[in-house]
Amino acid sequence: MVAKVTPDPLPTFNGTVQATAYSGDTLYVGGDFTSVTSGGRTYARNRLAAVNARTGALLGWAPAADNSVRAIAVSGRAVFVGGAFTTISGVRRDGLARIDGGSGAVHNSFKQSLTGVPYALAVANGRLYAGGSITSVNGEAIHQLAAFDQNTGAVTGWRPRAGGTVYAVVASGRRIYVGGSFSSINSASGTRHLAAVTTSGAVDTGFTSRASDMVRGLAIGASGVYAAMGGPGGRLGAFSTSGAGRWTLTMDGDAQAVAVLDRVVYIGGHFDNVCKSARTGDKGSCVDGNTRRVKLAAANEAGGALLPWAADGNGSSGVHAMASSARLHKFVAGGAFTTIRGASRARLAQFG
């Protein structure tokens, strides 16, 4: 079933939304904003906020980051956040923190010294997996990827070597998919831009990348993994669990985020059109015609057919983050847009 094209009523944000994550009925939001407007009133929310995903009400959860939040992952009551910040609610945290999902308190022992910025987080196997532009943790050199004990924050031995920046990390069982602008993982062939890694940190040789361009976002569906990619133009690539290409959509701008819900793949980015072929011209323009889809699009998971769903956003940079909740039958898009289908929906839109 395709989501309704009209979004739910939600609070609006005064700055770009860079990260979203569901936990039960709660939607956690991170980014560059410093205030949120809800019910006609404006509240201070410094780069972190929480919303009741059923009612759209702004919640009281309000830890304050002193700089951009780029990633959020949730495990139980633990909300893990990553970004360019140096403090959360006045407590020193070097780009990575664990926050209580109810009280908003910063966890006492979960702390590290990082060089670089975490752009992606995922929780699985009792660990927090992090990827980004990270070059050291607690003074030890790493190569963009690391994992931490969820409870203590201790650095684990999981340290794959990415030859470039990591922008996306998702876990599926004991396999961890990573995407980015890297040339390889562990210098292995078939790992450019997209790879699967085992819980030991080795490349999973059962998955060979077919990603043609830099990967900005990843999502897992019933049939495999979906990668939001850059250009020329932009791509949404569907890959089997072995890495074989299943189908591809081409846009006239980067795909930057992806979510899967009820066997529909939702794509967000800064494109204005979906191309009718894979051929692109100057600045990624569609050569063989296009279908208008502004910043958001939807495709059938099984075969990649473009669906008539058209929740057009606005602006130039568009959608930066997406997440879905199978329990709520909803998905959310966050970014720099201020309208959806011409109606005010500043920087956060939830569809269900």
Order of alpha helices (4+ residues) and beta strands (2+ residues): beta-beta-beta-beta-beta-beta-beta-beta-beta-beta-beta-beta-beta-beta-beta-beta-beta-beta-beta-beta-beta-beta-beta-beta-beta-beta-beta-beta-beta-beta-beta-beta-beta-beta
